[in-house]
Amino acid sequence: MKTTYTTFGTCARFIDIELDGPLVRDVNFIGGCAGNTRGVANLVKGMPVTEVIGQLKGIACRNDTSCPDQLAQALQELTLKQAC
């Protein structure tokens, strides 16, 4: 499953996400701090979605959110959609 998530409150404007069942296959942040967003994207590849959400949700940088937090929110939204 591939999707693009529109972020809120971060320098990154969008996150392209590809899931392979319960695993994160690929993540690409559009905008944001390239080194940080590429690092986060590489670290979560192959991880279970639930683990990524647990590790990244609630991390704040500014505006009470961050690129990792936005990724967690996007994944949480996707898992809710898949459950329906």
PDB file with SEQRES, HELIX, SHEET and CRYST1 records, atoms N, CA, C and O in Angstrom:
SEQRES   1 A   84  MET LYS THR THR TYR THR THR PHE GLY THR CYS ALA ARG          
SEQRES   2 A   84  PHE ILE ASP ILE GLU LEU ASP GLY PRO LEU VAL ARG ASP          
SEQRES   3 A   84  VAL ASN PHE ILE GLY GLY CYS ALA GLY ASN THR ARG GLY          
SEQRES   4 A   84  VAL ALA ASN LEU VAL LYS GLY MET PRO VAL THR GLU VAL          
SEQRES   5 A   84  ILE GLY GLN LEU LYS GLY ILE ALA CYS ARG ASN ASP THR          
SEQRES   6 A   84  SER CYS PRO ASP GLN LEU ALA GLN ALA LEU GLN GLU LEU          
SEQRES   7 A   84  THR LEU LYS GLN ALA CYS                                      
HELIX    1 AA1 ALA A   34  VAL A   44  1                                  11    
HELIX    2 AA2 VAL A   49  LEU A   56  1                                   8    
HELIX    3 AA3 CYS A   67  ALA A   83  1                                  17    
SHEET    1 AA1 3 LYS A   2  THR A   6  0                                        
SHEET    2 AA1 3 ALA A  12  ASP A  20 -1                                        
SHEET    3 AA1 3 LEU A  23  GLY A  31 -1                                        
CRYST1    1.000    1.000    1.000  90.00  90.00  90.00 P 1           1          
ATOM      1  N   MET A   1       0.846  -1.170   0.000  1.00  0.00           N  
ATOM      2  CA  MET A   1       0.000   0.000   0.000  1.00  0.00           C  
ATOM      3  C   MET A   1       0.895   1.238   0.000  1.00  0.00           C  
ATOM      4  O   MET A   1       1.803   1.364   0.822  1.00  0.00           O  
ATOM      5  N   LYS A   2       0.624   2.145  -0.934  1.00  0.00           N  
ATOM      6  CA  LYS A   2       1.356   3.406  -1.018  1.00  0.00           C  
ATOM      7  C   LYS A   2       0.404   4.556  -0.744  1.00  0.00           C  
ATOM      8  O   LYS A   2      -0.759   4.525  -1.146  1.00  0.00           O  
ATOM      9  N   THR A   3       0.914   5.580  -0.051  1.00  0.00           N  
ATOM     10  CA  THR A   3       0.105   6.764   0.230  1.00  0.00           C  
ATOM     11  C   THR A   3       1.013   7.957   0.446  1.00  0.00           C  
ATOM     12  O   THR A   3       2.205   7.810   0.716  1.00  0.00           O  
ATOM     13  N   THR A   4       0.436   9.134   0.322  1.00  0.00           N  
ATOM     14  CA  THR A   4       1.128  10.375   0.646  1.00  0.00           C  
ATOM     15  C   THR A   4       0.342  11.060   1.750  1.00  0.00           C  
ATOM     16  O   THR A   4      -0.865  11.270   1.631  1.00  0.00           O  
ATOM     17  N   TYR A   5       1.037  11.406   2.821  1.00  0.00           N  
ATOM     18  CA  TYR A   5       0.436  12.050   3.983  1.00  0.00           C  
ATOM     19  C   TYR A   5       0.854  13.515   3.999  1.00  0.00           C  
ATOM     20  O   TYR A   5       2.035  13.832   3.852  1.00  0.00           O  
ATOM     21  N   THR A   6      -0.115  14.404   4.177  1.00  0.00           N  
ATOM     22  CA  THR A   6       0.166  15.827   4.309  1.00  0.00           C  
ATOM     23  C   THR A   6       0.440  16.130   5.773  1.00  0.00           C  
ATOM     24  O   THR A   6      -0.401  15.882   6.637  1.00  0.00           O  
ATOM     25  N   THR A   7       1.616  16.665   6.042  1.00  0.00           N  
ATOM     26  CA  THR A   7       2.021  16.933   7.421  1.00  0.00           C  
ATOM     27  C   THR A   7       1.475  18.276   7.903  1.00  0.00           C  
ATOM     28  O   THR A   7       1.030  19.106   7.110  1.00  0.00           O  
ATOM     29  N   PHE A   8       1.520  18.467   9.215  1.00  0.00           N  
ATOM     30  CA  PHE A   8       1.072  19.708   9.847  1.00  0.00           C  
ATOM     31  C   PHE A   8       2.098  20.146  10.874  1.00  0.00           C  
ATOM     32  O   PHE A   8       2.503  19.354  11.724  1.00  0.00           O  
ATOM     33  N   GLY A   9       2.524  21.410  10.804  1.00  0.00           N  
ATOM     34  CA  GLY A   9       3.402  21.965  11.823  1.00  0.00           C  
ATOM     35  C   GLY A   9       4.866  21.608  11.708  1.00  0.00           C  
ATOM     36  O   GLY A   9       5.623  21.826  12.654  1.00  0.00           O  
ATOM     37  N   THR A  10       5.294  21.060  10.568  1.00  0.00           N  
ATOM     38  CA  THR A  10       6.699  20.697  10.389  1.00  0.00           C  
ATOM     39  C   THR A  10       7.237  21.296   9.094  1.00  0.00           C  
ATOM     40  O   THR A  10       6.477  21.756   8.242  1.00  0.00           O  
ATOM     41  N   CYS A  11       8.551  21.280   8.967  1.00  0.00           N  
ATOM     42  CA  CYS A  11       9.179  21.759   7.734  1.00  0.00           C  
ATOM     43  C   CYS A  11       8.886  20.823   6.566  1.00  0.00           C  
ATOM     44  O   CYS A  11       8.703  21.279   5.437  1.00  0.00           O  
ATOM     45  N   ALA A  12       8.840  19.536   6.826  1.00  0.00           N  
ATOM     46  CA  ALA A  12       8.448  18.583   5.786  1.00  0.00           C  
ATOM     47  C   ALA A  12       6.978  18.816   5.472  1.00  0.00           C  
ATOM     48  O   ALA A  12       6.165  18.955   6.386  1.00  0.00           O  
ATOM     49  N   ARG A  13       6.633  18.860   4.209  1.00  0.00           N  
ATOM     50  CA  ARG A  13       5.249  19.132   3.796  1.00  0.00           C  
ATOM     51  C   ARG A  13       4.442  17.862   3.559  1.00  0.00           C  
ATOM     52  O   ARG A  13       3.228  17.838   3.758  1.00  0.00           O  
ATOM     53  N   PHE A  14       5.132  16.806   3.132  1.00  0.00           N  
ATOM     54  CA  PHE A  14       4.465  15.542   2.816  1.00  0.00           C  
ATOM     55  C   PHE A  14       5.372  14.389   3.229  1.00  0.00           C  
ATOM     56  O   PHE A  14       6.585  14.548   3.368  1.00  0.00           O  
ATOM     57  N   ILE A  15       4.755  13.226   3.420  1.00  0.00           N  
ATOM     58  CA  ILE A  15       5.517  11.996   3.638  1.00  0.00           C  
ATOM     59  C   ILE A  15       4.931  10.936   2.709  1.00  0.00           C  
ATOM     60  O   ILE A  15       3.750  10.598   2.801  1.00  0.00           O  
ATOM     61  N   ASP A  16       5.774  10.414   1.809  1.00  0.00           N  
ATOM     62  CA  ASP A  16       5.381   9.272   0.987  1.00  0.00           C  
ATOM     63  C   ASP A  16       5.679   8.017   1.786  1.00  0.00           C  
ATOM     64  O   ASP A  16       6.793   7.828   2.276  1.00  0.00           O  
ATOM     65  N   ILE A  17       4.679   7.164   1.912  1.00  0.00           N  
ATOM     66  CA  ILE A  17       4.807   5.962   2.741  1.00  0.00           C  
ATOM     67  C   ILE A  17       4.390   4.750   1.928  1.00  0.00           C  
ATOM     68  O   ILE A  17       3.377   4.773   1.229  1.00  0.00           O  
ATOM     69  N   GLU A  18       5.187   3.687   2.030  1.00  0.00           N  
ATOM     70  CA  GLU A  18       4.823   2.413   1.418  1.00  0.00           C  
ATOM     71  C   GLU A  18       4.889   1.336   2.494  1.00  0.00           C  
ATOM     72  O   GLU A  18       5.910   1.158   3.158  1.00  0.00           O  
ATOM     73  N   LEU A  19       3.786   0.629   2.651  1.00  0.00           N  
ATOM     74  CA  LEU A  19       3.707  -0.462   3.623  1.00  0.00           C  
ATOM     75  C   LEU A  19       3.658  -1.794   2.900  1.00  0.00           C  
ATOM     76  O   LEU A  19       3.161  -1.892   1.778  1.00  0.00           O  
ATOM     77  N   ASP A  20       4.176  -2.805   3.551  1.00  0.00           N  
ATOM     78  CA  ASP A  20       4.094  -4.175   3.068  1.00  0.00           C  
ATOM     79  C   ASP A  20       3.446  -4.973   4.188  1.00  0.00           C  
ATOM     80  O   ASP A  20       4.128  -5.560   5.028  1.00  0.00           O  
ATOM     81  N   GLY A  21       2.109  -4.985   4.188  1.00  0.00           N  
ATOM     82  CA  GLY A  21       1.382  -5.611   5.290  1.00  0.00           C  
ATOM     83  C   GLY A  21       1.630  -4.827   6.562  1.00  0.00           C  
ATOM     84  O   GLY A  21       1.387  -3.621   6.607  1.00  0.00           O  
ATOM     85  N   PRO A  22       2.118  -5.506   7.609  1.00  0.00           N  
ATOM     86  CA  PRO A  22       2.341  -4.826   8.890  1.00  0.00           C  
ATOM     87  C   PRO A  22       3.708  -4.138   8.991  1.00  0.00           C  
ATOM     88  O   PRO A  22       4.053  -3.600  10.043  1.00  0.00           O  
ATOM     89  N   LEU A  23       4.486  -4.153   7.898  1.00  0.00           N  
ATOM     90  CA  LEU A  23       5.837  -3.596   7.920  1.00  0.00           C  
ATOM     91  C   LEU A  23       5.949  -2.325   7.084  1.00  0.00           C  
ATOM     92  O   LEU A  23       5.240  -2.147   6.093  1.00  0.00           O  
ATOM     93  N   VAL A  24       6.854  -1.451   7.504  1.00  0.00           N  
ATOM     94  CA  VAL A  24       7.163  -0.252   6.731  1.00  0.00           C  
ATOM     95  C   VAL A  24       8.153  -0.658   5.648  1.00  0.00           C  
ATOM     96  O   VAL A  24       9.246  -1.144   5.942  1.00  0.00           O  
ATOM     97  N   ARG A  25       7.765  -0.456   4.409  1.00  0.00           N  
ATOM     98  CA  ARG A  25       8.655  -0.819   3.306  1.00  0.00           C  
ATOM     99  C   ARG A  25       9.543   0.362   2.910  1.00  0.00           C  
ATOM    100  O   ARG A  25      10.742   0.189   2.694  1.00  0.00           O  
ATOM    101  N   ASP A  26       8.951   1.579   2.813  1.00  0.00           N  
ATOM    102  CA  ASP A  26       9.712   2.741   2.400  1.00  0.00           C  
ATOM    103  C   ASP A  26       9.046   4.009   2.908  1.00  0.00           C  
ATOM    104  O   ASP A  26       7.821   4.079   3.015  1.00  0.00           O  
ATOM    105  N   VAL A  27       9.861   5.011   3.221  1.00  0.00           N  
ATOM    106  CA  VAL A  27       9.381   6.318   3.671  1.00  0.00           C  
ATOM    107  C   VAL A  27      10.236   7.379   2.992  1.00  0.00           C  
ATOM    108  O   VAL A  27      11.456   7.239   2.904  1.00  0.00           O  
ATOM    109  N   ASN A  28       9.594   8.440   2.513  1.00  0.00           N  
ATOM    110  CA  ASN A  28      10.306   9.548   1.906  1.00  0.00           C  
ATOM    111  C   ASN A  28       9.644  10.848   2.341  1.00  0.00           C  
ATOM    112  O   ASN A  28       8.486  11.103   2.009  1.00  0.00           O  
ATOM    113  N   PHE A  29      10.377  11.664   3.082  1.00  0.00           N  
ATOM    114  CA  PHE A  29       9.872  12.967   3.505  1.00  0.00           C  
ATOM    115  C   PHE A  29      10.105  13.967   2.376  1.00  0.00           C  
ATOM    116  O   PHE A  29      11.178  13.987   1.774  1.00  0.00           O  
ATOM    117  N   ILE A  30       9.114  14.788   2.093  1.00  0.00           N  
ATOM    118  CA  ILE A  30       9.234  15.842   1.096  1.00  0.00           C  
ATOM    119  C   ILE A  30       9.399  17.150   1.859  1.00  0.00           C  
ATOM    120  O   ILE A  30       8.449  17.642   2.469  1.00  0.00           O  
ATOM    121  N   GLY A  31      10.602  17.713   1.825  1.00  0.00           N  
ATOM    122  CA  GLY A  31      10.927  18.889   2.609  1.00  0.00           C  
ATOM    123  C   GLY A  31      11.529  18.466   3.931  1.00  0.00           C  
ATOM    124  O   GLY A  31      11.741  17.280   4.182  1.00  0.00           O  
ATOM    125  N   GLY A  32      11.800  19.442   4.768  1.00  0.00           N  
ATOM    126  CA  GLY A  32      12.387  19.151   6.070  1.00  0.00           C  
ATOM    127  C   GLY A  32      13.900  19.085   6.005  1.00  0.00           C  
ATOM    128  O   GLY A  32      14.493  19.307   4.949  1.00  0.00           O  
ATOM    129  N   CYS A  33      14.511  18.786   7.108  1.00  0.00           N  
ATOM    130  CA  CYS A  33      15.969  18.674   7.212  1.00  0.00           C  
ATOM    131  C   CYS A  33      16.396  17.347   6.599  1.00  0.00           C  
ATOM    132  O   CYS A  33      16.128  16.281   7.154  1.00  0.00           O  
ATOM    133  N   ALA A  34      17.055  17.421   5.461  1.00  0.00           N  
ATOM    134  CA  ALA A  34      17.353  16.215   4.676  1.00  0.00           C  
ATOM    135  C   ALA A  34      18.072  15.134   5.465  1.00  0.00           C  
ATOM    136  O   ALA A  34      17.699  13.964   5.381  1.00  0.00           O  
ATOM    137  N   GLY A  35      19.086  15.497   6.223  1.00  0.00           N  
ATOM    138  CA  GLY A  35      19.831  14.485   6.982  1.00  0.00           C  
ATOM    139  C   GLY A  35      18.969  13.787   8.008  1.00  0.00           C  
ATOM    140  O   GLY A  35      19.011  12.564   8.134  1.00  0.00           O  
ATOM    141  N   ASN A  36      18.188  14.558   8.742  1.00  0.00           N  
ATOM    142  CA  ASN A  36      17.337  13.969   9.774  1.00  0.00           C  
ATOM    143  C   ASN A  36      16.228  13.120   9.177  1.00  0.00           C  
ATOM    144  O   ASN A  36      15.987  12.000   9.628  1.00  0.00           O  
ATOM    145  N   THR A  37      15.557  13.646   8.170  1.00  0.00           N  
ATOM    146  CA  THR A  37      14.428  12.890   7.613  1.00  0.00           C  
ATOM    147  C   THR A  37      14.899  11.631   6.880  1.00  0.00           C  
ATOM    148  O   THR A  37      14.232  10.598   6.938  1.00  0.00           O  
ATOM    149  N   ARG A  38      16.040  11.708   6.193  1.00  0.00           N  
ATOM    150  CA  ARG A  38      16.563  10.501   5.542  1.00  0.00           C  
ATOM    151  C   ARG A  38      16.993   9.486   6.587  1.00  0.00           C  
ATOM    152  O   ARG A  38      16.813   8.281   6.405  1.00  0.00           O  
ATOM    153  N   GLY A  39      17.565   9.978   7.689  1.00  0.00           N  
ATOM    154  CA  GLY A  39      17.969   9.073   8.765  1.00  0.00           C  
ATOM    155  C   GLY A  39      16.785   8.347   9.367  1.00  0.00           C  
ATOM    156  O   GLY A  39      16.826   7.130   9.549  1.00  0.00           O  
ATOM    157  N   VAL A  40      15.729   9.086   9.677  1.00  0.00           N  
ATOM    158  CA  VAL A  40      14.521   8.467  10.236  1.00  0.00           C  
ATOM    159  C   VAL A  40      13.949   7.474   9.231  1.00  0.00           C  
ATOM    160  O   VAL A  40      13.589   6.354   9.595  1.00  0.00           O  
ATOM    161  N   ALA A  41      13.865   7.884   7.965  1.00  0.00           N  
ATOM    162  CA  ALA A  41      13.306   7.009   6.927  1.00  0.00           C  
ATOM    163  C   ALA A  41      14.092   5.701   6.830  1.00  0.00           C  
ATOM    164  O   ALA A  41      13.494   4.630   6.724  1.00  0.00           O  
ATOM    165  N   ASN A  42      15.416   5.776   6.864  1.00  0.00           N  
ATOM    166  CA  ASN A  42      16.232   4.560   6.776  1.00  0.00           C  
ATOM    167  C   ASN A  42      16.085   3.677   8.006  1.00  0.00           C  
ATOM    168  O   ASN A  42      16.076   2.451   7.897  1.00  0.00           O  
ATOM    169  N   LEU A  43      15.971   4.290   9.164  1.00  0.00           N  
ATOM    170  CA  LEU A  43      15.856   3.510  10.396  1.00  0.00           C  
ATOM    171  C   LEU A  43      14.550   2.729  10.496  1.00  0.00           C  
ATOM    172  O   LEU A  43      14.530   1.638  11.067  1.00  0.00           O  
ATOM    173  N   VAL A  44      13.468   3.263   9.954  1.00  0.00           N  
ATOM    174  CA  VAL A  44      12.171   2.590  10.114  1.00  0.00           C  
ATOM    175  C   VAL A  44      11.894   1.546   9.037  1.00  0.00           C  
ATOM    176  O   VAL A  44      10.948   0.770   9.172  1.00  0.00           O  
ATOM    177  N   LYS A  45      12.688   1.507   7.978  1.00  0.00           N  
ATOM    178  CA  LYS A  45      12.478   0.508   6.923  1.00  0.00           C  
ATOM    179  C   LYS A  45      12.557  -0.895   7.500  1.00  0.00           C  
ATOM    180  O   LYS A  45      13.509  -1.248   8.196  1.00  0.00           O  
ATOM    181  N   GLY A  46      11.544  -1.679   7.198  1.00  0.00           N  
ATOM    182  CA  GLY A  46      11.499  -3.063   7.663  1.00  0.00           C  
ATOM    183  C   GLY A  46      10.926  -3.241   9.055  1.00  0.00           C  
ATOM    184  O   GLY A  46      10.722  -4.370   9.500  1.00  0.00           O  
ATOM    185  N   MET A  47      10.664  -2.143   9.752  1.00  0.00           N  
ATOM    186  CA  MET A  47      10.117  -2.240  11.111  1.00  0.00           C  
ATOM    187  C   MET A  47       8.604  -2.440  11.073  1.00  0.00           C  
ATOM    188  O   MET A  47       7.946  -2.003  10.129  1.00  0.00           O  
ATOM    189  N   PRO A  48       8.052  -3.095  12.088  1.00  0.00           N  
ATOM    190  CA  PRO A  48       6.596  -3.190  12.199  1.00  0.00           C  
ATOM    191  C   PRO A  48       6.006  -1.794  12.429  1.00  0.00           C  
ATOM    192  O   PRO A  48       6.562  -0.987  13.174  1.00  0.00           O  
ATOM    193  N   VAL A  49       4.880  -1.528  11.780  1.00  0.00           N  
ATOM    194  CA  VAL A  49       4.211  -0.233  11.893  1.00  0.00           C  
ATOM    195  C   VAL A  49       3.940   0.108  13.351  1.00  0.00           C  
ATOM    196  O   VAL A  49       4.158   1.244  13.772  1.00  0.00           O  
ATOM    197  N   THR A  50       3.467  -0.860  14.123  1.00  0.00           N  
ATOM    198  CA  THR A  50       3.133  -0.590  15.523  1.00  0.00           C  
ATOM    199  C   THR A  50       4.363  -0.177  16.329  1.00  0.00           C  
ATOM    200  O   THR A  50       4.263   0.649  17.236  1.00  0.00           O  
ATOM    201  N   GLU A  51       5.505  -0.742  16.007  1.00  0.00           N  
ATOM    202  CA  GLU A  51       6.738  -0.390  16.714  1.00  0.00           C  
ATOM    203  C   GLU A  51       7.183   1.028  16.357  1.00  0.00           C  
ATOM    204  O   GLU A  51       7.626   1.780  17.225  1.00  0.00           O  
ATOM    205  N   VAL A  52       7.066   1.389  15.088  1.00  0.00           N  
ATOM    206  CA  VAL A  52       7.424   2.742  14.657  1.00  0.00           C  
ATOM    207  C   VAL A  52       6.535   3.760  15.366  1.00  0.00           C  
ATOM    208  O   VAL A  52       7.022   4.773  15.867  1.00  0.00           O  
ATOM    209  N   ILE A  53       5.240   3.491  15.405  1.00  0.00           N  
ATOM    210  CA  ILE A  53       4.307   4.398  16.086  1.00  0.00           C  
ATOM    211  C   ILE A  53       4.713   4.554  17.554  1.00  0.00           C  
ATOM    212  O   ILE A  53       4.771   5.672  18.066  1.00  0.00           O  
ATOM    213  N   GLY A  54       4.989   3.451  18.221  1.00  0.00           N  
ATOM    214  CA  GLY A  54       5.359   3.482  19.631  1.00  0.00           C  
ATOM    215  C   GLY A  54       6.644   4.248  19.906  1.00  0.00           C  
ATOM    216  O   GLY A  54       6.763   4.921  20.930  1.00  0.00           O  
ATOM    217  N   GLN A  55       7.600   4.147  18.999  1.00  0.00           N  
ATOM    218  CA  GLN A  55       8.888   4.815  19.185  1.00  0.00           C  
ATOM    219  C   GLN A  55       8.842   6.306  18.854  1.00  0.00           C  
ATOM    220  O   GLN A  55       9.546   7.095  19.485  1.00  0.00           O  
ATOM    221  N   LEU A  56       8.025   6.705  17.876  1.00  0.00           N  
ATOM    222  CA  LEU A  56       8.091   8.076  17.361  1.00  0.00           C  
ATOM    223  C   LEU A  56       6.957   8.996  17.797  1.00  0.00           C  
ATOM    224  O   LEU A  56       7.107  10.218  17.770  1.00  0.00           O  
ATOM    225  N   LYS A  57       5.842   8.431  18.192  1.00  0.00           N  
ATOM    226  CA  LYS A  57       4.690   9.267  18.548  1.00  0.00           C  
ATOM    227  C   LYS A  57       5.002  10.146  19.751  1.00  0.00           C  
ATOM    228  O   LYS A  57       5.507   9.674  20.769  1.00  0.00           O  
ATOM    229  N   GLY A  58       4.695  11.425  19.617  1.00  0.00           N  
ATOM    230  CA  GLY A  58       4.853  12.354  20.718  1.00  0.00           C  
ATOM    231  C   GLY A  58       6.185  13.083  20.757  1.00  0.00           C  
ATOM    232  O   GLY A  58       6.380  13.950  21.609  1.00  0.00           O  
ATOM    233  N   ILE A  59       7.109  12.757  19.859  1.00  0.00           N  
ATOM    234  CA  ILE A  59       8.378  13.488  19.809  1.00  0.00           C  
ATOM    235  C   ILE A  59       8.078  14.882  19.282  1.00  0.00           C  
ATOM    236  O   ILE A  59       7.502  15.038  18.205  1.00  0.00           O  
ATOM    237  N   ALA A  60       8.472  15.894  20.047  1.00  0.00           N  
ATOM    238  CA  ALA A  60       8.173  17.278  19.659  1.00  0.00           C  
ATOM    239  C   ALA A  60       9.441  18.033  19.297  1.00  0.00           C  
ATOM    240  O   ALA A  60      10.476  17.886  19.947  1.00  0.00           O  
ATOM    241  N   CYS A  61       9.345  18.835  18.258  1.00  0.00           N  
ATOM    242  CA  CYS A  61      10.434  19.698  17.827  1.00  0.00           C  
ATOM    243  C   CYS A  61       9.962  21.145  17.945  1.00  0.00           C  
ATOM    244  O   CYS A  61      10.563  21.957  18.648  1.00  0.00           O  
ATOM    245  N   ARG A  62       8.888  21.443  17.251  1.00  0.00           N  
ATOM    246  CA  ARG A  62       8.227  22.746  17.361  1.00  0.00           C  
ATOM    247  C   ARG A  62       6.759  22.521  17.028  1.00  0.00           C  
ATOM    248  O   ARG A  62       6.393  21.516  16.419  1.00  0.00           O  
ATOM    249  N   ASN A  63       5.939  23.457  17.430  1.00  0.00           N  
ATOM    250  CA  ASN A  63       4.495  23.310  17.214  1.00  0.00           C  
ATOM    251  C   ASN A  63       3.952  22.029  17.832  1.00  0.00           C  
ATOM    252  O   ASN A  63       2.957  21.483  17.354  1.00  0.00           O  
ATOM    253  N   ASP A  64       4.598  21.543  18.895  1.00  0.00           N  
ATOM    254  CA  ASP A  64       4.197  20.318  19.600  1.00  0.00           C  
ATOM    255  C   ASP A  64       4.176  19.079  18.707  1.00  0.00           C  
ATOM    256  O   ASP A  64       3.435  18.134  18.977  1.00  0.00           O  
ATOM    257  N   THR A  65       4.976  19.077  17.655  1.00  0.00           N  
ATOM    258  CA  THR A  65       5.089  17.920  16.774  1.00  0.00           C  
ATOM    259  C   THR A  65       6.488  17.920  16.177  1.00  0.00           C  
ATOM    260  O   THR A  65       7.297  18.792  16.494  1.00  0.00           O  
ATOM    261  N   SER A  66       6.778  16.960  15.326  1.00  0.00           N  
ATOM    262  CA  SER A  66       8.065  16.845  14.633  1.00  0.00           C  
ATOM    263  C   SER A  66       7.856  15.953  13.419  1.00  0.00           C  
ATOM    264  O   SER A  66       6.790  15.359  13.255  1.00  0.00           O  
ATOM    265  N   CYS A  67       8.868  15.859  12.570  1.00  0.00           N  
ATOM    266  CA  CYS A  67       8.760  14.950  11.426  1.00  0.00           C  
ATOM    267  C   CYS A  67       8.555  13.498  11.876  1.00  0.00           C  
ATOM    268  O   CYS A  67       7.708  12.808  11.309  1.00  0.00           O  
ATOM    269  N   PRO A  68       9.309  13.007  12.887  1.00  0.00           N  
ATOM    270  CA  PRO A  68       9.042  11.649  13.361  1.00  0.00           C  
ATOM    271  C   PRO A  68       7.628  11.490  13.922  1.00  0.00           C  
ATOM    272  O   PRO A  68       6.979  10.473  13.679  1.00  0.00           O  
ATOM    273  N   ASP A  69       7.149  12.480  14.665  1.00  0.00           N  
ATOM    274  CA  ASP A  69       5.785  12.429  15.208  1.00  0.00           C  
ATOM    275  C   ASP A  69       4.758  12.416  14.087  1.00  0.00           C  
ATOM    276  O   ASP A  69       3.763  11.695  14.166  1.00  0.00           O  
ATOM    277  N   GLN A  70       4.986  13.201  13.049  1.00  0.00           N  
ATOM    278  CA  GLN A  70       4.059  13.220  11.920  1.00  0.00           C  
ATOM    279  C   GLN A  70       4.038  11.871  11.204  1.00  0.00           C  
ATOM    280  O   GLN A  70       2.984  11.430  10.744  1.00  0.00           O  
ATOM    281  N   LEU A  71       5.200  11.209  11.106  1.00  0.00           N  
ATOM    282  CA  LEU A  71       5.242   9.868  10.530  1.00  0.00           C  
ATOM    283  C   LEU A  71       4.417   8.913  11.383  1.00  0.00           C  
ATOM    284  O   LEU A  71       3.655   8.108  10.847  1.00  0.00           O  
ATOM    285  N   ALA A  72       4.558   8.993  12.691  1.00  0.00           N  
ATOM    286  CA  ALA A  72       3.770   8.135  13.586  1.00  0.00           C  
ATOM    287  C   ALA A  72       2.283   8.396  13.421  1.00  0.00           C  
ATOM    288  O   ALA A  72       1.489   7.455  13.385  1.00  0.00           O  
ATOM    289  N   GLN A  73       1.900   9.651  13.322  1.00  0.00           N  
ATOM    290  CA  GLN A  73       0.486   9.984  13.137  1.00  0.00           C  
ATOM    291  C   GLN A  73      -0.032   9.458  11.797  1.00  0.00           C  
ATOM    292  O   GLN A  73      -1.152   8.955  11.710  1.00  0.00           O  
ATOM    293  N   ALA A  74       0.792   9.579  10.759  1.00  0.00           N  
ATOM    294  CA  ALA A  74       0.398   9.062   9.445  1.00  0.00           C  
ATOM    295  C   ALA A  74       0.194   7.549   9.501  1.00  0.00           C  
ATOM    296  O   ALA A  74      -0.789   7.031   8.972  1.00  0.00           O  
ATOM    297  N   LEU A  75       1.118   6.851  10.136  1.00  0.00           N  
ATOM    298  CA  LEU A  75       1.010   5.387  10.240  1.00  0.00           C  
ATOM    299  C   LEU A  75      -0.187   4.980  11.079  1.00  0.00           C  
ATOM    300  O   LEU A  75      -0.853   3.988  10.778  1.00  0.00           O  
ATOM    301  N   GLN A  76      -0.460   5.728  12.114  1.00  0.00           N  
ATOM    302  CA  GLN A  76      -1.628   5.439  12.955  1.00  0.00           C  
ATOM    303  C   GLN A  76      -2.918   5.614  12.139  1.00  0.00           C  
ATOM    304  O   GLN A  76      -3.837   4.800  12.230  1.00  0.00           O  
ATOM    305  N   GLU A  77      -2.969   6.670  11.356  1.00  0.00           N  
ATOM    306  CA  GLU A  77      -4.127   6.913  10.494  1.00  0.00           C  
ATOM    307  C   GLU A  77      -4.293   5.784   9.464  1.00  0.00           C  
ATOM    308  O   GLU A  77      -5.410   5.340   9.197  1.00  0.00           O  
ATOM    309  N   LEU A  78      -3.188   5.332   8.898  1.00  0.00           N  
ATOM    310  CA  LEU A  78      -3.245   4.253   7.921  1.00  0.00           C  
ATOM    311  C   LEU A  78      -3.721   2.952   8.535  1.00  0.00           C  
ATOM    312  O   LEU A  78      -4.490   2.221   7.911  1.00  0.00           O  
ATOM    313  N   THR A  79      -3.276   2.647   9.749  1.00  0.00           N  
ATOM    314  CA  THR A  79      -3.703   1.398  10.383  1.00  0.00           C  
ATOM    315  C   THR A  79      -5.192   1.445  10.720  1.00  0.00           C  
ATOM    316  O   THR A  79      -5.871   0.420  10.671  1.00  0.00           O  
ATOM    317  N   LEU A  80      -5.701   2.628  11.061  1.00  0.00           N  
ATOM    318  CA  LEU A  80      -7.144   2.761  11.314  1.00  0.00           C  
ATOM    319  C   LEU A  80      -7.934   2.538  10.026  1.00  0.00           C  
ATOM    320  O   LEU A  80      -8.975   1.883  10.048  1.00  0.00           O  
ATOM    321  N   LYS A  81      -7.451   3.075   8.910  1.00  0.00           N  
ATOM    322  CA  LYS A  81      -8.125   2.901   7.628  1.00  0.00           C  
ATOM    323  C   LYS A  81      -8.120   1.440   7.201  1.00  0.00           C  
ATOM    324  O   LYS A  81      -9.108   0.943   6.662  1.00  0.00           O  
ATOM    325  N   GLN A  82      -6.995   0.744   7.444  1.00  0.00           N  
ATOM    326  CA  GLN A  82      -6.896  -0.658   7.066  1.00  0.00           C  
ATOM    327  C   GLN A  82      -7.809  -1.529   7.894  1.00  0.00           C  
ATOM    328  O   GLN A  82      -8.275  -2.565   7.419  1.00  0.00           O  
ATOM    329  N   ALA A  83      -8.076  -1.125   9.134  1.00  0.00           N  
ATOM    330  CA  ALA A  83      -8.922  -1.911  10.026  1.00  0.00           C  
ATOM    331  C   ALA A  83     -10.397  -1.832   9.627  1.00  0.00           C  
ATOM    332  O   ALA A  83     -11.185  -2.713   9.972  1.00  0.00           O  
ATOM    333  N   CYS A  84     -10.761  -0.788   8.907  1.00  0.00           N  
ATOM    334  CA  CYS A  84     -12.174  -0.594   8.515  1.00  0.00           C  
ATOM    335  C   CYS A  84     -12.551  -1.423   7.328  1.00  0.00           C  
ATOM    336  O   CYS A  84     -13.696  -1.372   6.879  1.00  0.00           O  
TER     337      CYS A  84                                                      
END                                                                             
